[in-house]
Amino acid sequence: MGTSSYVPAGIPGGGASARGLAEETPGACKDANTMVQTAQGGGLCRKIPRLVPLGVVKG
C-alpha cells in the first residue's frame, strides 16, 4: 500500500488509491440492521442471534 493524501479534505492517509480510501469512510457503509430487515423481508435470509465478542487475543 502506498501513502497518499485524501485530497478533498486534506486528511493524510494510506491507501492504494483515493477510491480505496473512499470505500473506508463511515458514510460508505449501510446500516447493518436495515440491510438485515430488508433481506429478511425479501425472503433472502432469516435472522439469527447477534454475537458479541467477549475479548480479543492477538499473538
Secondary structure, 3 states (H helix, E strand, C coil): CCEEEECCCCEEEECCCHHHHHCCCHHHCCCHHHHHHHHHHCCCCCCCCCCCCCCCCCC
